[in-house]
Amino acid sequence: MAEVTSRSVAGAGGTSSAPGPGRGTGRTRGRLRKALSTHWYAWVMVTPVITVITAIVGWPLFRGMYLTLTNADERNVERRIGENTIDATYEFVGLDNYIAVLTGGQFWDRLGWTAIWTISCVSITFVIGLGLANMLNRKLRGRAVYRMSMILPWAIPAFVSIFAWRMLFNERNGILNAALEGGSLSALSWLTDPFWAKVSVIAVNVWLGVPFMLIVMLGALQGIPADQYEAAEMDGATAWQRFWNITLPGVRSVSATVVLLSTIWTFNMFPVIFLLTGGGPTGSTDILVTEAFKLAFQRSPRDFAESATWGVLILMLLILFAMAYRRVLRKQGEVW
């Protein structure tokens, strides 16, 4: 009876539907071999890039992750004094660094300000960039000149712009305080008062980030068919209704990507904080990356293990954010 059943099953399609034990592996190898033979030139061109990225990014990353499990600092790492080499004496301590950082208040204080800094900069930059892009997408006289002037802050090196803003924020000789005093207002301590220092770094970062947002959103707007606006206008839709029902859905996919990139860049925006305020006053403007830098290069003794721990935690936070962001986009039907 079992023999008849097996024959009937096999005879229904001529062959048995159950794959053999090595059939799946063979198919996988065949597909891989076919892909390599078909796209061998692409693999040859990509291999040097992957090798360089692995050497530049991969090795420091794994080295930093290893240091987080030790008590390495400038007193016990390997170092050279003249012709003599002092061997490393740091030890493996497991997860002690992570426990110490996460149970201390400093990490959470820096994380709170970093979140405020990131959300403020990204949201303000996005709103201003989209608004300017919407205006420059229209036909007007001298549109090319306006576009070039908007892109100019992005063309100037960031450190030059930041030093220029430091001069503007100077309490005694700065243009901003001179304008305030000329209007019978009190001068402000832009870089020495904790509140105004935070306002200053956000303003400078927004000024640096708007050109990128403007260019990307302008390209997204130009991809929306003009006949949609014409049809909506003929139907009596107001400017706000056209913006809400045509413009925003039309730029949604592009804005989703650019907001993610802007969030990651702003979260790790070291130059603005370091060059404008140095994290001051009294560490009030320090974000996670500037605090990690200070632990490794400005504190005494320099704590490489704790600094690496901060770096790994920053990486984990950004990975979690990207995963959550991607999940939200998938639920909304966006492909990313």
Buried (B, 14 or more C-beta within 10 A) or exposed (E): EEEEEEEEEEEEEEEEEEEEEEEEEEEEEEEEEEEEEEEEEEEEEEEEEEEEEEEEEEEEBEEBBEBBBBBBBBEBBEEEEEEEEEEEEBEEBEEBBBEBBEEEEEBEBBBEBBBEBBEBBBEBBBEBBBEBBBBBBEEEEEEEEBBEEBBEBBEEEBEEBBEEBBEBBBBEEBEBBBEBEEEEEEBBBBBBBBEBBBBBBBBBBBBBBBBBBBBBBBEBBEEBEEEBBEEBEEEEBEEEEBBEEBBEEBBBBBBBBBBBEBBBBBBBBEBBBBBBBBBBBEBBBBBBBBBBBBBBEEBEEBBBBBBBBBBBBBBEBBEEBBEEBBEEBEEEEBEE
